[in-house]
Amino acid sequence: MLFNVSIYGFHILLFLVVFNSSLKYMYSSGVWNLLQIILALFILAITFMDKKNRVIINPKTLLVIIGLSAATLVSFFYQYAFYDSKVFFKFITLSLLMFCGVCYGRHLNVISFMKISNVFIVVFILYFSVLKIAVMDESANYLMYSIAIAFVAVANMGIAFYKDWDGKWLSCGLILLLYCFTLHSRSAIVLPMFFLLFFIFIDHVKKKKLLKLIGTSSTLIAILGGIAIYSDITLEDLSQLGYGAYRLISMLSGEYADDRGVLLYRSLQLISDNPLGYGIGAFWSLLGYYPHNFFVETALNFGVFVCLGYFVISCIAVIELSRSRIFILWFYALIYLYYLAAWMTSFDYLSSFQIHFALGCFISCLSLDVPPSSVALGSRVDPRPKYS
């Protein structure tokens, strides 16, 4: 009984983490952050209360998570560390989410989770954007709201790719992709298109149809180019789709620029001066703002060795996303890489709940020794798997 409760709790926790910023539109952001940590503690408490011990943790996996948490915890004692109670609260949340992922990552029912996510997104869009029954909270983060919707688009297209381009999943993904052009974030426009192209490329490589892909792509580019030349549609027209489209087109045309390049350049200088890191939150005193890049901030705060650890995990995730070896492992690789890509151009390390939750789940499932044919799409993996 307790084990089943913890499984359902894990599904709810993943939903809260993925849609955290969207849910902030309805209530205070602090409520949802608090719910995350309470639910994570509840799930871990059940794990220790389960006398049948049905949660099996690979010691190597646990060692990786403990090492990563310890390496980042040390940075609180560095000379330029800058933190308060909120920072420490977020740090604890990140660690708890990773441990929950390690304990229960293999028990996710991917298809059921995605079906619920699709229903939620449709209702949310209708409720706030189309029917405008309620007004969004102006203090909420519109960027993160856009990123959450774009993730659902990517996940739908990804599942369609995994299921040999299933029409229903692909339709949902493409519809949401088109909706992303009206959103607030440039990343919400670029990332779904990038991942769709990645899926198409991998599919053609596996089927040894790369030349066909090149020919089809060239033809499509020529057609779109002809339409753009002989039609009355201009970049200015496209920029009216939404604020994200406006900023993206302005950036590509050279009319819009920000100081992220300066932050990046200054961060790299500081990292070269001290590769071991300056301490968590050190960017406030050294730069005045966070670097808008996950790896750069990680190297700046915790040192290049911690950054290298994240980079190695990212490379493994790219390999698993390409191999499509085990469905649940592939899905966690997708979550991790999608949000990591979003954090490469914006957001700070301590807000990366999605990245660290997916990281814990991914590492847990990475050690599974389960043949692809034995794991049906959407089903949970054997609670007591064999490890390689």
C-alpha positions as CSV (number, residue, x, y, z in Angstrom):
1,M,0.0,0.0,0.0
2,L,2.7,2.5,1.0
3,F,4.7,1.6,-2.1
4,N,1.8,2.3,-4.4
5,V,1.2,5.7,-2.6
6,S,4.8,6.6,-3.2
7,I,4.5,5.7,-6.9
8,Y,1.5,8.0,-7.3
9,G,3.3,10.6,-5.3
10,F,6.2,10.4,-7.7
11,H,4.0,11.0,-10.7
12,I,2.4,14.0,-9.0
13,L,5.9,15.3,-8.1
14,L,7.1,15.1,-11.7
15,F,4.0,16.9,-12.9
16,L,4.5,19.7,-10.3
17,V,8.2,20.0,-11.3
18,V,7.5,20.1,-15.1
19,F,4.6,22.5,-14.8
20,N,5.8,24.4,-11.8
21,S,5.9,27.8,-13.5
22,S,2.6,27.3,-15.4
23,L,0.9,26.5,-12.1
24,K,2.3,29.7,-10.6
25,Y,-0.1,31.7,-12.7
26,M,-2.9,30.5,-10.5
27,Y,-1.4,30.8,-7.1
28,S,1.7,32.2,-5.3
29,S,4.9,30.7,-6.6
30,G,6.1,30.0,-3.1
31,V,3.1,27.6,-2.6
32,W,4.2,25.4,-5.5
33,N,7.9,25.4,-4.4
34,L,6.8,24.4,-0.9
35,L,4.6,21.6,-2.3
36,Q,7.5,20.2,-4.2
37,I,9.7,19.9,-1.2
38,I,6.9,18.6,1.1
39,L,6.0,15.9,-1.5
40,A,9.6,15.0,-2.0
41,L,10.1,14.5,1.7
42,F,6.9,12.5,1.9
43,I,8.0,10.2,-0.8
44,L,11.4,9.6,0.7
45,A,9.9,9.0,4.1
46,I,7.6,6.3,2.7
47,T,10.7,4.7,1.2
48,F,12.2,4.2,4.6
49,M,8.9,3.1,6.1
50,D,8.4,0.4,3.4
51,K,9.3,-2.8,5.3
52,K,9.2,-4.9,2.1
53,N,12.0,-2.7,0.7
54,R,10.8,-2.6,-2.9
55,V,12.9,0.4,-3.7
56,I,16.2,-0.9,-5.0
57,I,19.0,1.7,-5.4
58,N,22.2,1.0,-7.2
59,P,25.1,2.0,-4.9
60,K,27.0,3.5,-7.8
61,T,24.0,5.7,-8.7
62,L,23.6,6.8,-5.1
63,L,27.3,7.6,-5.0
64,V,27.1,9.9,-8.0
65,I,24.2,11.9,-6.5
66,I,25.8,12.2,-3.1
67,G,29.1,13.2,-4.7
68,L,27.4,15.9,-6.9
69,S,25.4,17.2,-3.9
70,A,28.5,17.3,-1.7
71,A,30.6,19.0,-4.4
72,T,28.1,21.8,-4.7
73,L,27.5,22.1,-0.9
74,V,31.2,22.8,-0.4
75,S,30.8,26.0,-2.4
76,F,28.7,27.6,0.4
77,F,32.0,28.0,2.3
78,Y,34.0,29.7,-0.5
79,Q,35.1,33.2,-0.1
80,Y,32.7,34.9,-2.6
81,A,29.7,32.7,-1.7
82,F,26.5,34.8,-1.5
83,Y,23.3,33.2,-0.2
84,D,20.4,33.5,2.2
85,S,17.7,31.2,3.5
86,K,15.9,31.1,0.1
87,V,19.1,30.0,-1.7
88,F,19.7,27.2,0.8
89,F,16.0,26.2,0.5
90,K,16.4,25.9,-3.3
91,F,19.6,23.9,-2.9
92,I,18.0,21.4,-0.5
93,T,15.1,21.1,-3.0
94,L,17.4,20.3,-5.9
95,S,19.1,17.5,-3.8
96,L,15.8,16.1,-2.6
97,L,14.5,16.0,-6.2
98,M,17.6,14.1,-7.3
99,F,17.2,11.5,-4.5
100,C,13.5,11.0,-5.4
101,G,14.5,10.5,-9.0
102,V,17.1,7.9,-8.0
103,C,14.5,6.0,-5.8
104,Y,11.5,6.1,-8.1
105,G,12.6,7.1,-11.6
106,R,12.2,3.6,-13.1
107,H,8.5,3.4,-11.9
108,L,7.2,6.2,-14.2
109,N,4.3,5.4,-16.6
110,V,5.4,7.6,-19.4
111,I,2.4,7.4,-21.6
112,S,-0.1,8.0,-18.8
113,F,2.0,11.0,-17.6
114,M,2.0,12.5,-21.1
115,K,-1.7,12.0,-21.7
116,I,-2.5,13.8,-18.5
117,S,0.1,16.5,-19.4
118,N,-1.7,17.0,-22.8
119,V,-5.1,17.4,-21.2
120,F,-3.7,19.9,-18.7
121,I,-2.0,22.0,-21.4
122,V,-5.1,22.1,-23.6
123,V,-7.3,23.1,-20.6
124,F,-4.7,25.6,-19.5
125,I,-4.4,27.3,-22.9
126,L,-8.1,27.4,-23.4
127,Y,-8.7,28.7,-19.9
128,F,-6.2,31.5,-19.9
129,S,-5.4,32.3,-23.5
130,V,-8.3,31.5,-25.7
131,L,-11.4,31.8,-23.6
132,K,-9.7,34.2,-21.2
133,I,-11.9,33.0,-18.3
134,A,-9.2,34.1,-15.9
135,V,-6.5,36.7,-15.9
136,M,-2.9,35.4,-15.5
137,D,-0.9,36.6,-12.5
138,E,1.2,39.4,-13.8
139,S,4.0,38.6,-11.4
140,A,4.4,35.1,-12.8
141,N,7.3,34.1,-15.0
142,Y,6.1,34.2,-18.6
143,L,9.3,32.7,-19.9
144,M,9.0,29.6,-17.7
145,Y,5.3,29.2,-18.7
146,S,6.4,29.2,-22.4
147,I,9.2,26.7,-21.7
148,A,6.7,24.3,-20.0
149,I,4.3,24.4,-23.0
150,A,7.2,24.0,-25.5
151,F,8.4,20.9,-23.5
152,V,5.0,19.2,-24.0
153,A,5.3,19.9,-27.7
154,V,8.8,18.3,-27.8
155,A,7.7,15.3,-25.7
156,N,4.8,14.6,-28.0
157,M,7.0,14.8,-31.1
158,G,9.6,12.7,-29.4
159,I,7.1,9.9,-28.5
160,A,5.8,10.0,-32.1
161,F,9.4,9.5,-33.3
162,Y,9.9,6.6,-30.8
163,K,6.7,4.9,-32.0
164,D,7.7,5.2,-35.7
165,W,6.0,8.5,-36.2
166,D,2.6,7.7,-34.6
167,G,0.1,10.2,-36.1
168,K,-1.8,11.1,-32.9
169,W,1.3,12.0,-30.9
170,L,2.8,13.8,-33.9
171,S,-0.3,15.9,-34.5
172,C,-0.4,17.0,-30.8
173,G,3.3,18.0,-31.0
174,L,3.0,19.9,-34.2
175,I,-0.1,21.8,-33.1
176,L,1.7,22.8,-29.9
177,L,4.8,23.7,-31.9
178,L,2.7,26.2,-33.9
179,Y,1.2,27.6,-30.7
180,C,4.8,28.2,-29.4
181,F,5.3,30.9,-32.0
182,T,2.8,33.0,-30.0
183,L,4.5,32.6,-26.7
184,H,6.8,34.9,-24.8
185,S,10.1,33.1,-25.1
186,R,12.5,32.7,-28.0
187,S,13.7,29.3,-26.6
188,A,10.0,28.1,-26.7
189,I,10.1,28.7,-30.5
190,V,13.6,27.4,-31.3
191,L,13.8,24.3,-29.1
192,P,10.8,22.4,-30.4
193,M,12.0,23.0,-34.0
194,F,15.5,21.9,-33.1
195,F,14.4,18.7,-31.4
196,L,12.0,17.9,-34.3
197,L,14.9,18.2,-36.7
198,F,17.0,16.1,-34.4
199,F,14.4,13.3,-34.3
200,I,14.0,13.4,-38.1
201,F,17.8,13.3,-38.6
202,I,18.3,10.3,-36.2
203,D,15.3,8.4,-37.8
204,H,16.8,8.8,-41.3
205,V,20.3,7.8,-40.1
206,K,18.9,4.6,-38.5
207,K,16.9,3.8,-41.6
208,K,19.9,4.6,-43.8
209,K,18.0,7.3,-45.7
210,L,20.3,10.2,-45.1
211,L,20.5,11.1,-48.8
212,K,16.8,11.1,-49.0
213,L,16.6,13.5,-46.0
214,I,19.1,15.9,-47.7
215,G,17.1,15.9,-50.9
216,T,13.8,16.4,-49.2
217,S,15.3,19.2,-47.0
218,S,16.7,21.0,-50.0
219,T,13.4,20.9,-51.8
220,L,11.5,22.1,-48.8
221,I,13.9,25.0,-48.2
222,A,13.6,26.0,-51.9
223,I,9.8,25.9,-51.7
224,L,9.7,28.0,-48.5
225,G,12.2,30.4,-50.0
226,G,10.1,30.8,-53.1
227,I,7.0,31.4,-51.0
228,A,8.9,34.0,-48.9
229,I,10.2,35.8,-52.1
230,Y,6.9,35.9,-54.0
231,S,4.5,36.5,-51.2
232,D,3.7,39.6,-49.2
233,I,4.7,38.0,-45.9
234,T,7.5,39.9,-44.3
235,L,9.6,39.3,-41.2
236,E,7.7,42.2,-39.6
237,D,4.5,40.2,-40.1
238,L,5.9,37.2,-38.5
239,S,7.2,39.2,-35.5
240,Q,3.6,40.1,-34.7
241,L,2.8,36.5,-33.8
242,G,4.1,37.0,-30.2
243,Y,6.7,38.6,-28.1
244,G,9.0,35.6,-28.4
245,A,8.8,35.8,-32.2
246,Y,9.4,39.5,-32.1
247,R,12.6,39.2,-30.1
248,L,13.8,36.2,-32.1
249,I,13.4,38.0,-35.5
250,S,14.8,41.3,-34.0
251,M,17.9,39.4,-32.8
252,L,18.4,37.6,-36.2
253,S,18.1,40.9,-38.0
254,G,20.5,42.6,-35.7
255,E,18.0,45.1,-34.3
256,Y,17.9,43.5,-30.8
257,A,20.8,42.8,-28.5
258,D,21.3,42.3,-24.7
259,D,24.3,42.1,-22.4
260,R,24.4,38.3,-22.2
261,G,27.5,38.2,-24.4
262,V,29.2,40.6,-22.0
263,L,28.2,38.4,-19.0
264,L,29.5,35.3,-20.8
265,Y,32.8,36.8,-21.7
266,R,33.4,38.2,-18.2
267,S,32.4,34.8,-16.7
268,L,34.9,32.9,-18.8
269,Q,37.6,35.4,-17.7
270,L,36.8,34.8,-14.1
271,I,36.7,31.0,-14.6
272,S,40.2,31.1,-16.2
273,D,41.5,33.0,-13.2
274,N,40.1,30.5,-10.7
275,P,39.0,27.2,-12.2
276,L,38.0,25.8,-8.8
277,G,35.0,28.2,-8.4
278,Y,34.1,31.2,-6.4
279,G,31.2,29.9,-4.4
280,I,27.4,29.6,-4.8
281,G,25.8,32.9,-5.8
282,A,29.2,34.5,-6.3
283,F,28.1,36.0,-9.6
284,W,26.1,38.7,-7.7
285,S,29.3,40.3,-6.4
286,L,31.5,39.4,-9.4
287,L,29.1,40.1,-12.3
288,G,26.0,41.7,-10.8
289,Y,23.8,39.2,-12.5
290,Y,23.7,35.4,-13.3
291,P,25.5,34.4,-16.5
292,H,22.4,33.0,-18.3
293,N,24.2,29.7,-19.0
294,F,24.0,26.6,-16.9
295,F,27.5,25.3,-17.6
296,V,29.2,28.6,-17.2
297,E,27.4,29.4,-13.9
298,T,28.2,25.9,-12.7
299,A,31.9,26.4,-13.5
300,L,31.9,29.9,-11.9
301,N,30.2,28.8,-8.7
302,F,31.4,25.2,-8.2
303,G,34.5,24.9,-10.4
304,V,35.3,23.2,-13.7
305,F,35.4,19.7,-12.3
306,V,31.7,19.9,-11.2
307,C,30.9,21.4,-14.5
308,L,32.7,18.5,-16.2
309,G,30.5,16.1,-14.3
310,Y,27.4,17.7,-15.6
311,F,28.9,17.7,-19.1
312,V,29.7,14.0,-19.1
313,I,26.2,13.2,-18.0
314,S,24.8,15.4,-20.8
315,C,26.9,13.5,-23.4
316,I,25.6,10.2,-22.1
317,A,22.1,11.6,-22.3
318,V,22.6,12.6,-26.0
319,I,23.8,9.1,-26.8
320,E,20.8,7.5,-25.1
321,L,18.4,9.9,-26.8
322,S,19.9,8.8,-30.1
323,R,20.0,5.1,-29.4
324,S,16.4,4.8,-28.1
325,R,17.5,1.7,-26.1
326,I,14.9,1.7,-23.3
327,F,11.8,3.9,-23.5
328,I,11.8,5.2,-19.9
329,L,15.5,6.0,-20.1
330,W,15.0,7.7,-23.4
331,F,12.2,9.9,-21.9
332,Y,14.3,11.0,-19.0
333,A,17.2,11.8,-21.4
334,L,14.7,14.0,-23.3
335,I,13.5,15.9,-20.2
336,Y,17.1,16.4,-19.0
337,L,18.4,17.6,-22.4
338,Y,15.4,19.8,-23.2
339,Y,15.6,21.8,-20.0
340,L,19.4,21.9,-20.1
341,A,19.1,23.5,-23.5
342,A,16.6,26.0,-22.1
343,W,19.0,26.8,-19.2
344,M,21.9,27.4,-21.7
345,T,20.5,30.8,-22.7
346,S,18.6,31.9,-19.6
347,F,17.7,31.1,-15.9
348,D,20.0,30.4,-13.0
349,Y,21.3,27.2,-11.5
350,L,19.1,27.2,-8.4
351,S,15.9,27.3,-10.4
352,S,16.9,24.2,-12.4
353,F,14.4,21.8,-10.6
354,Q,13.5,20.1,-13.9
355,I,17.1,19.4,-14.8
356,H,18.1,17.9,-11.4
357,F,14.9,15.8,-11.1
358,A,15.4,14.4,-14.5
359,L,19.1,13.9,-13.8
360,G,18.4,11.7,-10.8
361,C,15.8,9.7,-12.8
362,F,18.1,9.3,-15.8
363,I,21.1,8.1,-13.7
364,S,18.8,5.6,-11.9
365,C,17.5,4.1,-15.2
366,L,20.9,4.2,-16.9
367,S,22.0,1.3,-14.8
368,L,19.1,-0.9,-15.7
369,D,19.8,-4.0,-17.7
370,V,16.5,-4.5,-19.5
371,P,16.1,-5.5,-23.1
372,P,14.0,-3.1,-25.1
373,S,11.5,-5.8,-26.1
374,S,10.7,-6.5,-22.4
375,V,9.6,-3.0,-21.6
376,A,6.3,-2.0,-23.2
377,L,5.8,1.7,-24.1
378,G,4.3,3.4,-21.1
379,S,4.7,0.5,-18.7
380,R,6.7,0.7,-15.5
381,V,10.0,-1.2,-15.3
382,D,10.3,-4.3,-13.0
383,P,10.5,-2.9,-9.5
384,R,13.4,-5.2,-8.8
385,P,15.5,-4.9,-11.9
386,K,18.9,-6.5,-12.6
387,Y,21.8,-4.1,-12.8
388,S,24.6,-4.4,-15.3
